[in-house]
């Protein structure tokens, strides 16, 4: 039997349905949000992200990651300049 894996969900063995993961390792968290490893650690140090240790493994709380990403300001993108012609 082949194991399948996704970044933000884990299969529940008994029912075959998907459940959201609570924590993710740093490389997974960086790929989910697009921020660097250094930024994740910096924001955890500021109290904006929750991280846990399991032995040598650092895990990022995905609930706190979602809340942090939602708290970021909306990007203000200006329309492109029109060329005079």
PyMOL Python script that loads the backbone (N, CA, C, O; Angstrom):
from pymol import cmd

cmd.read_pdbstr("""\
ATOM      1  N   UNK A   1       0.831  -1.171   0.000  1.00  0.00           N
ATOM      2  CA  UNK A   1       0.000   0.000   0.000  1.00  0.00           C
ATOM      3  C   UNK A   1       0.881   1.242   0.000  1.00  0.00           C
ATOM      4  O   UNK A   1       1.817   1.334   0.795  1.00  0.00           O
ATOM      5  N   UNK A   2       0.595   2.200  -0.883  1.00  0.00           N
ATOM      6  CA  UNK A   2       1.410   3.400  -1.014  1.00  0.00           C
ATOM      7  C   UNK A   2       0.845   4.519  -0.145  1.00  0.00           C
ATOM      8  O   UNK A   2      -0.362   4.758  -0.144  1.00  0.00           O
ATOM      9  N   UNK A   3       1.722   5.208   0.598  1.00  0.00           N
ATOM     10  CA  UNK A   3       1.307   6.338   1.414  1.00  0.00           C
ATOM     11  C   UNK A   3       1.249   7.594   0.561  1.00  0.00           C
ATOM     12  O   UNK A   3       2.168   7.868  -0.211  1.00  0.00           O
ATOM     13  N   UNK A   4       0.172   8.359   0.698  1.00  0.00           N
ATOM     14  CA  UNK A   4       0.110   9.654   0.030  1.00  0.00           C
ATOM     15  C   UNK A   4       0.212  10.730   1.088  1.00  0.00           C
ATOM     16  O   UNK A   4      -0.216  10.540   2.226  1.00  0.00           O
ATOM     17  N   UNK A   5       0.783  11.864   0.704  1.00  0.00           N
ATOM     18  CA  UNK A   5       0.996  12.931   1.672  1.00  0.00           C
ATOM     19  C   UNK A   5       0.785  14.279   1.006  1.00  0.00           C
ATOM     20  O   UNK A   5       1.199  14.497  -0.132  1.00  0.00           O
ATOM     21  N   UNK A   6       0.141  15.174   1.725  1.00  0.00           N
ATOM     22  CA  UNK A   6      -0.001  16.545   1.253  1.00  0.00           C
ATOM     23  C   UNK A   6       0.605  17.470   2.296  1.00  0.00           C
ATOM     24  O   UNK A   6       0.938  17.033   3.398  1.00  0.00           O
ATOM     25  N   UNK A   7       0.749  18.741   1.956  1.00  0.00           N
ATOM     26  CA  UNK A   7       1.414  19.673   2.857  1.00  0.00           C
ATOM     27  C   UNK A   7       0.582  20.039   4.078  1.00  0.00           C
ATOM     28  O   UNK A   7       1.121  20.105   5.183  1.00  0.00           O
ATOM     29  N   UNK A   8      -0.709  20.278   3.910  1.00  0.00           N
ATOM     30  CA  UNK A   8      -1.478  20.832   5.019  1.00  0.00           C
ATOM     31  C   UNK A   8      -2.523  19.883   5.580  1.00  0.00           C
ATOM     32  O   UNK A   8      -3.242  20.250   6.509  1.00  0.00           O
ATOM     33  N   UNK A   9      -2.627  18.684   5.048  1.00  0.00           N
ATOM     34  CA  UNK A   9      -3.626  17.746   5.561  1.00  0.00           C
ATOM     35  C   UNK A   9      -3.006  16.385   5.784  1.00  0.00           C
ATOM     36  O   UNK A   9      -1.977  16.048   5.197  1.00  0.00           O
ATOM     37  N   UNK A  10      -3.635  15.622   6.626  1.00  0.00           N
ATOM     38  CA  UNK A  10      -3.231  14.242   6.867  1.00  0.00           C
ATOM     39  C   UNK A  10      -4.473  13.364   6.758  1.00  0.00           C
ATOM     40  O   UNK A  10      -5.548  13.753   7.214  1.00  0.00           O
ATOM     41  N   UNK A  11      -4.337  12.216   6.172  1.00  0.00           N
ATOM     42  CA  UNK A  11      -5.470  11.302   6.074  1.00  0.00           C
ATOM     43  C   UNK A  11      -5.721  10.664   7.427  1.00  0.00           C
ATOM     44  O   UNK A  11      -4.784  10.294   8.134  1.00  0.00           O
ATOM     45  N   UNK A  12      -6.991  10.538   7.783  1.00  0.00           N
ATOM     46  CA  UNK A  12      -7.377   9.843   9.007  1.00  0.00           C
ATOM     47  C   UNK A  12      -7.541   8.378   8.632  1.00  0.00           C
ATOM     48  O   UNK A  12      -8.324   8.064   7.735  1.00  0.00           O
ATOM     49  N   UNK A  13      -6.816   7.463   9.300  1.00  0.00           N
ATOM     50  CA  UNK A  13      -6.833   6.066   8.896  1.00  0.00           C
ATOM     51  C   UNK A  13      -8.206   5.411   8.891  1.00  0.00           C
ATOM     52  O   UNK A  13      -8.488   4.626   7.985  1.00  0.00           O
ATOM     53  N   UNK A  14      -9.079   5.695   9.864  1.00  0.00           N
ATOM     54  CA  UNK A  14     -10.322   4.947   9.986  1.00  0.00           C
ATOM     55  C   UNK A  14     -11.385   5.356   8.983  1.00  0.00           C
ATOM     56  O   UNK A  14     -12.077   4.493   8.444  1.00  0.00           O
ATOM     57  N   UNK A  15     -11.537   6.664   8.713  1.00  0.00           N
ATOM     58  CA  UNK A  15     -12.663   7.092   7.900  1.00  0.00           C
ATOM     59  C   UNK A  15     -12.337   7.424   6.461  1.00  0.00           C
ATOM     60  O   UNK A  15     -13.243   7.520   5.634  1.00  0.00           O
ATOM     61  N   UNK A  16     -11.092   7.599   6.148  1.00  0.00           N
ATOM     62  CA  UNK A  16     -10.730   7.954   4.788  1.00  0.00           C
ATOM     63  C   UNK A  16     -10.953   9.425   4.479  1.00  0.00           C
ATOM     64  O   UNK A  16     -10.751   9.848   3.340  1.00  0.00           O
ATOM     65  N   UNK A  17     -11.364  10.215   5.462  1.00  0.00           N
ATOM     66  CA  UNK A  17     -11.542  11.640   5.232  1.00  0.00           C
ATOM     67  C   UNK A  17     -10.249  12.365   5.593  1.00  0.00           C
ATOM     68  O   UNK A  17      -9.339  11.770   6.172  1.00  0.00           O
ATOM     69  N   UNK A  18     -10.171  13.628   5.256  1.00  0.00           N
ATOM     70  CA  UNK A  18      -8.970  14.412   5.536  1.00  0.00           C
ATOM     71  C   UNK A  18      -9.193  15.302   6.749  1.00  0.00           C
ATOM     72  O   UNK A  18     -10.299  15.798   6.965  1.00  0.00           O
ATOM     73  N   UNK A  19      -8.167  15.501   7.525  1.00  0.00           N
ATOM     74  CA  UNK A  19      -8.197  16.415   8.662  1.00  0.00           C
ATOM     75  C   UNK A  19      -7.029  17.380   8.533  1.00  0.00           C
ATOM     76  O   UNK A  19      -5.966  17.008   8.037  1.00  0.00           O
ATOM     77  N   UNK A  20      -7.219  18.602   8.972  1.00  0.00           N
ATOM     78  CA  UNK A  20      -6.135  19.576   8.899  1.00  0.00           C
ATOM     79  C   UNK A  20      -5.042  19.241   9.890  1.00  0.00           C
ATOM     80  O   UNK A  20      -5.312  18.836  11.021  1.00  0.00           O
ATOM     81  N   UNK A  21      -3.811  19.412   9.457  1.00  0.00           N
ATOM     82  CA  UNK A  21      -2.670  19.229  10.355  1.00  0.00           C
ATOM     83  C   UNK A  21      -2.630  20.394  11.331  1.00  0.00           C
ATOM     84  O   UNK A  21      -3.029  21.507  10.989  1.00  0.00           O
ATOM     85  N   UNK A  22      -2.154  20.146  12.534  1.00  0.00           N
ATOM     86  CA  UNK A  22      -2.037  21.184  13.554  1.00  0.00           C
ATOM     87  C   UNK A  22      -0.697  21.893  13.469  1.00  0.00           C
ATOM     88  O   UNK A  22      -0.616  23.102  13.689  1.00  0.00           O
ATOM     89  N   UNK A  23       0.351  21.152  13.153  1.00  0.00           N
ATOM     90  CA  UNK A  23       1.704  21.688  13.112  1.00  0.00           C
ATOM     91  C   UNK A  23       2.401  21.205  11.846  1.00  0.00           C
ATOM     92  O   UNK A  23       2.027  20.187  11.265  1.00  0.00           O
ATOM     93  N   UNK A  24       3.417  21.949  11.430  1.00  0.00           N
ATOM     94  CA  UNK A  24       4.225  21.560  10.276  1.00  0.00           C
ATOM     95  C   UNK A  24       5.682  21.874  10.579  1.00  0.00           C
ATOM     96  O   UNK A  24       5.981  22.807  11.324  1.00  0.00           O
ATOM     97  N   UNK A  25       6.583  21.096  10.000  1.00  0.00           N
ATOM     98  CA  UNK A  25       8.009  21.381  10.116  1.00  0.00           C
ATOM     99  C   UNK A  25       8.321  22.671   9.377  1.00  0.00           C
ATOM    100  O   UNK A  25       7.555  23.113   8.522  1.00  0.00           O
ATOM    101  N   UNK A  26       9.442  23.261   9.713  1.00  0.00           N
ATOM    102  CA  UNK A  26       9.835  24.557   9.137  1.00  0.00           C
ATOM    103  C   UNK A  26       9.831  24.544   7.598  1.00  0.00           C
ATOM    104  O   UNK A  26       9.263  25.461   7.005  1.00  0.00           O
ATOM    105  N   UNK A  27      10.433  23.558   6.926  1.00  0.00           N
ATOM    106  CA  UNK A  27      10.428  23.598   5.455  1.00  0.00           C
ATOM    107  C   UNK A  27       9.013  23.568   4.862  1.00  0.00           C
ATOM    108  O   UNK A  27       8.756  24.212   3.845  1.00  0.00           O
ATOM    109  N   UNK A  28       8.115  22.842   5.479  1.00  0.00           N
ATOM    110  CA  UNK A  28       6.728  22.791   4.993  1.00  0.00           C
ATOM    111  C   UNK A  28       6.060  24.138   5.224  1.00  0.00           C
ATOM    112  O   UNK A  28       5.375  24.650   4.339  1.00  0.00           O
ATOM    113  N   UNK A  29       6.254  24.717   6.410  1.00  0.00           N
ATOM    114  CA  UNK A  29       5.655  26.016   6.719  1.00  0.00           C
ATOM    115  C   UNK A  29       6.146  27.095   5.762  1.00  0.00           C
ATOM    116  O   UNK A  29       5.363  27.937   5.324  1.00  0.00           O
ATOM    117  N   UNK A  30       7.441  27.078   5.434  1.00  0.00           N
ATOM    118  CA  UNK A  30       7.965  28.080   4.503  1.00  0.00           C
ATOM    119  C   UNK A  30       7.357  27.915   3.115  1.00  0.00           C
ATOM    120  O   UNK A  30       7.086  28.904   2.434  1.00  0.00           O
ATOM    121  N   UNK A  31       7.142  26.677   2.695  1.00  0.00           N
ATOM    122  CA  UNK A  31       6.549  26.467   1.370  1.00  0.00           C
ATOM    123  C   UNK A  31       5.063  26.822   1.363  1.00  0.00           C
ATOM    124  O   UNK A  31       4.531  27.218   0.326  1.00  0.00           O
ATOM    125  N   UNK A  32       4.393  26.686   2.492  1.00  0.00           N
ATOM    126  CA  UNK A  32       2.976  27.036   2.567  1.00  0.00           C
ATOM    127  C   UNK A  32       2.749  28.536   2.488  1.00  0.00           C
ATOM    128  O   UNK A  32       1.819  28.991   1.823  1.00  0.00           O
ATOM    129  N   UNK A  33       3.596  29.309   3.166  1.00  0.00           N
ATOM    130  CA  UNK A  33       3.341  30.746   3.256  1.00  0.00           C
ATOM    131  C   UNK A  33       4.225  31.590   2.348  1.00  0.00           C
ATOM    132  O   UNK A  33       3.908  32.752   2.091  1.00  0.00           O
ATOM    133  N   UNK A  34       5.325  31.033   1.857  1.00  0.00           N
ATOM    134  CA  UNK A  34       6.208  31.788   0.978  1.00  0.00           C
ATOM    135  C   UNK A  34       7.194  32.680   1.703  1.00  0.00           C
ATOM    136  O   UNK A  34       7.922  33.437   1.062  1.00  0.00           O
ATOM    137  N   UNK A  35       7.235  32.608   3.031  1.00  0.00           N
ATOM    138  CA  UNK A  35       8.192  33.388   3.811  1.00  0.00           C
ATOM    139  C   UNK A  35       9.430  32.553   4.080  1.00  0.00           C
ATOM    140  O   UNK A  35       9.382  31.324   4.023  1.00  0.00           O
ATOM    141  N   UNK A  36      10.533  33.216   4.370  1.00  0.00           N
ATOM    142  CA  UNK A  36      11.779  32.498   4.620  1.00  0.00           C
ATOM    143  C   UNK A  36      11.800  31.893   6.014  1.00  0.00           C
ATOM    144  O   UNK A  36      11.023  32.270   6.891  1.00  0.00           O
ATOM    145  N   UNK A  37      12.700  30.956   6.191  1.00  0.00           N
ATOM    146  CA  UNK A  37      12.941  30.320   7.489  1.00  0.00           C
ATOM    147  C   UNK A  37      13.306  31.381   8.533  1.00  0.00           C
ATOM    148  O   UNK A  37      12.803  31.348   9.656  1.00  0.00           O
ATOM    149  N   UNK A  38      14.176  32.316   8.162  1.00  0.00           N
ATOM    150  CA  UNK A  38      14.599  33.378   9.072  1.00  0.00           C
ATOM    151  C   UNK A  38      13.414  34.240   9.503  1.00  0.00           C
ATOM    152  O   UNK A  38      13.315  34.621  10.669  1.00  0.00           O
ATOM    153  N   UNK A  39      12.521  34.545   8.575  1.00  0.00           N
ATOM    154  CA  UNK A  39      11.341  35.347   8.902  1.00  0.00           C
ATOM    155  C   UNK A  39      10.439  34.604   9.875  1.00  0.00           C
ATOM    156  O   UNK A  39       9.906  35.210  10.805  1.00  0.00           O
ATOM    157  N   UNK A  40      10.259  33.301   9.678  1.00  0.00           N
ATOM    158  CA  UNK A  40       9.423  32.520  10.604  1.00  0.00           C
ATOM    159  C   UNK A  40      10.006  32.554  12.015  1.00  0.00           C
ATOM    160  O   UNK A  40       9.275  32.762  12.983  1.00  0.00           O
ATOM    161  N   UNK A  41      11.308  32.352  12.136  1.00  0.00           N
ATOM    162  CA  UNK A  41      11.941  32.396  13.454  1.00  0.00           C
ATOM    163  C   UNK A  41      11.865  33.798  14.067  1.00  0.00           C
ATOM    164  O   UNK A  41      11.626  33.939  15.267  1.00  0.00           O
ATOM    165  N   UNK A  42      12.069  34.832  13.246  1.00  0.00           N
ATOM    166  CA  UNK A  42      12.003  36.205  13.743  1.00  0.00           C
ATOM    167  C   UNK A  42      10.601  36.513  14.281  1.00  0.00           C
ATOM    168  O   UNK A  42      10.461  37.101  15.354  1.00  0.00           O
ATOM    169  N   UNK A  43       9.573  36.118  13.541  1.00  0.00           N
ATOM    170  CA  UNK A  43       8.202  36.376  13.976  1.00  0.00           C
ATOM    171  C   UNK A  43       7.839  35.541  15.203  1.00  0.00           C
ATOM    172  O   UNK A  43       7.059  35.987  16.045  1.00  0.00           O
ATOM    173  N   UNK A  44       8.389  34.352  15.311  1.00  0.00           N
ATOM    174  CA  UNK A  44       8.176  33.556  16.520  1.00  0.00           C
ATOM    175  C   UNK A  44       8.817  34.247  17.716  1.00  0.00           C
ATOM    176  O   UNK A  44       8.241  34.265  18.803  1.00  0.00           O
ATOM    177  N   UNK A  45      10.004  34.815  17.524  1.00  0.00           N
ATOM    178  CA  UNK A  45      10.678  35.552  18.581  1.00  0.00           C
ATOM    179  C   UNK A  45       9.916  36.786  19.021  1.00  0.00           C
ATOM    180  O   UNK A  45       9.995  37.192  20.181  1.00  0.00           O
ATOM    181  N   UNK A  46       9.179  37.382  18.099  1.00  0.00           N
ATOM    182  CA  UNK A  46       8.350  38.553  18.412  1.00  0.00           C
ATOM    183  C   UNK A  46       7.011  38.160  19.033  1.00  0.00           C
ATOM    184  O   UNK A  46       6.247  39.016  19.481  1.00  0.00           O
ATOM    185  N   UNK A  47       6.736  36.853  19.054  1.00  0.00           N
ATOM    186  CA  UNK A  47       5.474  36.387  19.619  1.00  0.00           C
ATOM    187  C   UNK A  47       4.336  36.298  18.628  1.00  0.00           C
ATOM    188  O   UNK A  47       3.189  36.085  19.021  1.00  0.00           O
ATOM    189  N   UNK A  48       4.633  36.460  17.339  1.00  0.00           N
ATOM    190  CA  UNK A  48       3.587  36.418  16.313  1.00  0.00           C
ATOM    191  C   UNK A  48       3.290  35.012  15.811  1.00  0.00           C
ATOM    192  O   UNK A  48       2.240  34.787  15.209  1.00  0.00           O
ATOM    193  N   UNK A  49       4.183  34.068  16.042  1.00  0.00           N
ATOM    194  CA  UNK A  49       3.996  32.673  15.637  1.00  0.00           C
ATOM    195  C   UNK A  49       4.277  31.774  16.826  1.00  0.00           C
ATOM    196  O   UNK A  49       5.121  32.082  17.666  1.00  0.00           O
ATOM    197  N   UNK A  50       3.564  30.663  16.889  1.00  0.00           N
ATOM    198  CA  UNK A  50       3.797  29.664  17.932  1.00  0.00           C
ATOM    199  C   UNK A  50       4.607  28.529  17.324  1.00  0.00           C
ATOM    200  O   UNK A  50       4.243  27.973  16.288  1.00  0.00           O
ATOM    201  N   UNK A  51       5.708  28.195  17.984  1.00  0.00           N
ATOM    202  CA  UNK A  51       6.528  27.057  17.571  1.00  0.00           C
ATOM    203  C   UNK A  51       6.697  26.126  18.762  1.00  0.00           C
ATOM    204  O   UNK A  51       6.758  26.571  19.908  1.00  0.00           O
ATOM    205  N   UNK A  52       6.772  24.837  18.482  1.00  0.00           N
ATOM    206  CA  UNK A  52       6.965  23.808  19.506  1.00  0.00           C
ATOM    207  C   UNK A  52       8.186  22.982  19.131  1.00  0.00           C
ATOM    208  O   UNK A  52       8.562  22.897  17.962  1.00  0.00           O
ATOM    209  N   UNK A  53       8.795  22.378  20.135  1.00  0.00           N
ATOM    210  CA  UNK A  53       9.926  21.483  19.897  1.00  0.00           C
ATOM    211  C   UNK A  53       9.510  20.056  20.222  1.00  0.00           C
ATOM    212  O   UNK A  53       8.892  19.801  21.256  1.00  0.00           O
ATOM    213  N   UNK A  54       9.845  19.145  19.351  1.00  0.00           N
ATOM    214  CA  UNK A  54       9.670  17.714  19.570  1.00  0.00           C
ATOM    215  C   UNK A  54      11.043  17.096  19.320  1.00  0.00           C
ATOM    216  O   UNK A  54      11.384  16.766  18.184  1.00  0.00           O
ATOM    217  N   UNK A  55      11.823  16.942  20.375  1.00  0.00           N
ATOM    218  CA  UNK A  55      13.205  16.515  20.210  1.00  0.00           C
ATOM    219  C   UNK A  55      13.972  17.618  19.519  1.00  0.00           C
ATOM    220  O   UNK A  55      13.995  18.754  19.993  1.00  0.00           O
ATOM    221  N   UNK A  56      14.606  17.292  18.390  1.00  0.00           N
ATOM    222  CA  UNK A  56      15.349  18.291  17.623  1.00  0.00           C
ATOM    223  C   UNK A  56      14.494  18.973  16.567  1.00  0.00           C
ATOM    224  O   UNK A  56      14.952  19.901  15.899  1.00  0.00           O
ATOM    225  N   UNK A  57      13.262  18.522  16.412  1.00  0.00           N
ATOM    226  CA  UNK A  57      12.384  19.051  15.374  1.00  0.00           C
ATOM    227  C   UNK A  57      11.618  20.268  15.871  1.00  0.00           C
ATOM    228  O   UNK A  57      11.024  20.240  16.949  1.00  0.00           O
ATOM    229  N   UNK A  58      11.637  21.331  15.082  1.00  0.00           N
ATOM    230  CA  UNK A  58      10.831  22.516  15.380  1.00  0.00           C
ATOM    231  C   UNK A  58       9.578  22.460  14.528  1.00  0.00           C
ATOM    232  O   UNK A  58       9.640  22.263  13.315  1.00  0.00           O
ATOM    233  N   UNK A  59       8.439  22.637  15.184  1.00  0.00           N
ATOM    234  CA  UNK A  59       7.147  22.590  14.508  1.00  0.00           C
ATOM    235  C   UNK A  59       6.469  23.949  14.613  1.00  0.00           C
ATOM    236  O   UNK A  59       6.496  24.583  15.668  1.00  0.00           O
ATOM    237  N   UNK A  60       5.863  24.393  13.517  1.00  0.00           N
ATOM    238  CA  UNK A  60       5.141  25.659  13.478  1.00  0.00           C
ATOM    239  C   UNK A  60       3.655  25.358  13.609  1.00  0.00           C
ATOM    240  O   UNK A  60       3.118  24.511  12.895  1.00  0.00           O
ATOM    241  N   UNK A  61       2.992  26.060  14.529  1.00  0.00           N
ATOM    242  CA  UNK A  61       1.547  25.930  14.681  1.00  0.00           C
ATOM    243  C   UNK A  61       0.889  26.573  13.462  1.00  0.00           C
ATOM    244  O   UNK A  61       1.052  27.769  13.225  1.00  0.00           O
ATOM    245  N   UNK A  62       0.150  25.783  12.694  1.00  0.00           N
ATOM    246  CA  UNK A  62      -0.435  26.303  11.462  1.00  0.00           C
ATOM    247  C   UNK A  62      -1.564  27.288  11.730  1.00  0.00           C
ATOM    248  O   UNK A  62      -1.823  28.168  10.908  1.00  0.00           O
ATOM    249  N   UNK A  63      -2.238  27.153  12.866  1.00  0.00           N
ATOM    250  CA  UNK A  63      -3.268  28.131  13.226  1.00  0.00           C
ATOM    251  C   UNK A  63      -2.641  29.498  13.431  1.00  0.00           C
ATOM    252  O   UNK A  63      -3.168  30.503  12.955  1.00  0.00           O
ATOM    253  N   UNK A  64      -1.509  29.542  14.141  1.00  0.00           N
ATOM    254  CA  UNK A  64      -0.842  30.828  14.357  1.00  0.00           C
ATOM    255  C   UNK A  64      -0.251  31.363  13.048  1.00  0.00           C
ATOM    256  O   UNK A  64      -0.207  32.575  12.840  1.00  0.00           O
ATOM    257  N   UNK A  65       0.200  30.472  12.170  1.00  0.00           N
ATOM    258  CA  UNK A  65       0.730  30.900  10.868  1.00  0.00           C
ATOM    259  C   UNK A  65      -0.385  31.539  10.036  1.00  0.00           C
ATOM    260  O   UNK A  65      -0.178  32.582   9.416  1.00  0.00           O
ATOM    261  N   UNK A  66      -1.561  30.914  10.024  1.00  0.00           N
ATOM    262  CA  UNK A  66      -2.698  31.492   9.283  1.00  0.00           C
ATOM    263  C   UNK A  66      -3.082  32.851   9.860  1.00  0.00           C
ATOM    264  O   UNK A  66      -3.334  33.795   9.112  1.00  0.00           O
ATOM    265  N   UNK A  67      -3.126  32.954  11.189  1.00  0.00           N
ATOM    266  CA  UNK A  67      -3.487  34.221  11.835  1.00  0.00           C
ATOM    267  C   UNK A  67      -2.459  35.298  11.507  1.00  0.00           C
ATOM    268  O   UNK A  67      -2.827  36.441  11.236  1.00  0.00           O
ATOM    269  N   UNK A  68      -1.176  34.944  11.530  1.00  0.00           N
ATOM    270  CA  UNK A  68      -0.134  35.904  11.201  1.00  0.00           C
ATOM    271  C   UNK A  68      -0.275  36.378   9.757  1.00  0.00           C
ATOM    272  O   UNK A  68      -0.207  37.578   9.493  1.00  0.00           O
ATOM    273  N   UNK A  69      -0.471  35.455   8.826  1.00  0.00           N
ATOM    274  CA  UNK A  69      -0.603  35.827   7.422  1.00  0.00           C
ATOM    275  C   UNK A  69      -1.835  36.710   7.209  1.00  0.00           C
ATOM    276  O   UNK A  69      -1.797  37.640   6.403  1.00  0.00           O
ATOM    277  N   UNK A  70      -2.917  36.426   7.919  1.00  0.00           N
ATOM    278  CA  UNK A  70      -4.136  37.229   7.797  1.00  0.00           C
ATOM    279  C   UNK A  70      -3.928  38.633   8.372  1.00  0.00           C
ATOM    280  O   UNK A  70      -4.605  39.573   7.957  1.00  0.00           O
ATOM    281  N   UNK A  71      -3.000  38.786   9.322  1.00  0.00           N
ATOM    282  CA  UNK A  71      -2.762  40.082   9.948  1.00  0.00           C
ATOM    283  C   UNK A  71      -1.880  41.001   9.102  1.00  0.00           C
ATOM    284  O   UNK A  71      -1.782  42.194   9.386  1.00  0.00           O
ATOM    285  N   UNK A  72      -1.246  40.461   8.078  1.00  0.00           N
ATOM    286  CA  UNK A  72      -0.379  41.283   7.229  1.00  0.00           C
ATOM    287  C   UNK A  72      -1.214  42.271   6.423  1.00  0.00           C
ATOM    288  O   UNK A  72      -2.342  41.955   6.045  1.00  0.00           O
ATOM    289  N   UNK A  73      -0.676  43.469   6.153  1.00  0.00           N
ATOM    290  CA  UNK A  73      -1.450  44.455   5.405  1.00  0.00           C
ATOM    291  C   UNK A  73      -1.642  44.043   3.947  1.00  0.00           C
ATOM    292  O   UNK A  73      -0.838  43.310   3.371  1.00  0.00           O
ATOM    293  N   UNK A  74      -2.717  44.535   3.386  1.00  0.00           N
ATOM    294  CA  UNK A  74      -3.008  44.304   1.974  1.00  0.00           C
ATOM    295  C   UNK A  74      -1.964  45.028   1.135  1.00  0.00           C
ATOM    296  O   UNK A  74      -1.622  46.173   1.430  1.00  0.00           O
ATOM    297  N   UNK A  75      -1.459  44.385   0.106  1.00  0.00           N
ATOM    298  CA  UNK A  75      -0.495  45.025  -0.793  1.00  0.00           C
ATOM    299  C   UNK A  75      -1.218  46.065  -1.643  1.00  0.00           C
ATOM    300  O   UNK A  75      -2.304  45.809  -2.164  1.00  0.00           O
ATOM    301  N   UNK A  76      -0.612  47.226  -1.775  1.00  0.00           N
ATOM    302  CA  UNK A  76      -1.176  48.267  -2.625  1.00  0.00           C
ATOM    303  C   UNK A  76      -0.387  48.285  -3.927  1.00  0.00           C
ATOM    304  O   UNK A  76       0.738  48.782  -3.985  1.00  0.00           O
ATOM    305  N   UNK A  77      -0.985  47.746  -4.944  1.00  0.00           N
ATOM    306  CA  UNK A  77      -0.333  47.637  -6.253  1.00  0.00           C
ATOM    307  C   UNK A  77      -0.908  48.707  -7.174  1.00  0.00           C
ATOM    308  O   UNK A  77      -2.115  48.754  -7.411  1.00  0.00           O
ATOM    309  N   UNK A  78      -0.037  49.559  -7.684  1.00  0.00           N
ATOM    310  CA  UNK A  78      -0.476  50.621  -8.587  1.00  0.00           C
ATOM    311  C   UNK A  78      -0.578  50.076 -10.010  1.00  0.00           C
ATOM    312  O   UNK A  78       0.162  49.168 -10.390  1.00  0.00           O
ATOM    313  N   UNK A  79      -1.489  50.631 -10.782  1.00  0.00           N
ATOM    314  CA  UNK A  79      -1.578  50.202 -12.177  1.00  0.00           C
ATOM    315  C   UNK A  79      -0.313  50.605 -12.937  1.00  0.00           C
ATOM    316  O   UNK A  79       0.362  51.558 -12.548  1.00  0.00           O
ATOM    317  N   UNK A  80       0.008  49.903 -13.999  1.00  0.00           N
ATOM    318  CA  UNK A  80       1.225  50.238 -14.759  1.00  0.00           C
ATOM    319  C   UNK A  80       1.091  51.626 -15.405  1.00  0.00           C
ATOM    320  O   UNK A  80      -0.006  52.088 -15.717  1.00  0.00           O
ATOM    321  N   UNK A  81       2.245  52.265 -15.591  1.00  0.00           N
ATOM    322  CA  UNK A  81       2.271  53.583 -16.232  1.00  0.00           C
ATOM    323  C   UNK A  81       1.926  53.418 -17.710  1.00  0.00           C
ATOM    324  O   UNK A  81       2.308  52.439 -18.351  1.00  0.00           O
ATOM    325  N   UNK A  82       1.211  54.376 -18.220  1.00  0.00           N
ATOM    326  CA  UNK A  82       0.890  54.391 -19.652  1.00  0.00           C
ATOM    327  C   UNK A  82       2.008  55.079 -20.408  1.00  0.00           C
ATOM    328  O   UNK A  82       2.439  56.170 -20.031  1.00  0.00           O
ATOM    329  N   UNK A  83       2.471  54.459 -21.453  1.00  0.00           N
ATOM    330  CA  UNK A  83       3.514  55.086 -22.273  1.00  0.00           C
ATOM    331  C   UNK A  83       2.900  56.173 -23.149  1.00  0.00           C
ATOM    332  O   UNK A  83       1.839  55.993 -23.746  1.00  0.00           O
ATOM    333  N   UNK A  84       3.589  57.290 -23.207  1.00  0.00           N
ATOM    334  CA  UNK A  84       3.117  58.400 -24.065  1.00  0.00           C
ATOM    335  C   UNK A  84       3.371  58.019 -25.512  1.00  0.00           C
ATOM    336  O   UNK A  84       4.440  57.526 -25.869  1.00  0.00           O
ATOM    337  N   UNK A  85       2.405  58.251 -26.298  1.00  0.00           N
ATOM    338  CA  UNK A  85       2.687  57.846 -27.654  1.00  0.00           C
ATOM    339  C   UNK A  85       1.836  58.427 -28.624  1.00  0.00           C
ATOM    340  O   UNK A  85       1.983  58.155 -29.816  1.00  0.00           O
TER     341      UNK A  85
END
""", "prot")
cmd.dss("prot")
cmd.show_as("cartoon", "prot")
cmd.util.cbc("prot")
cmd.orient("prot")
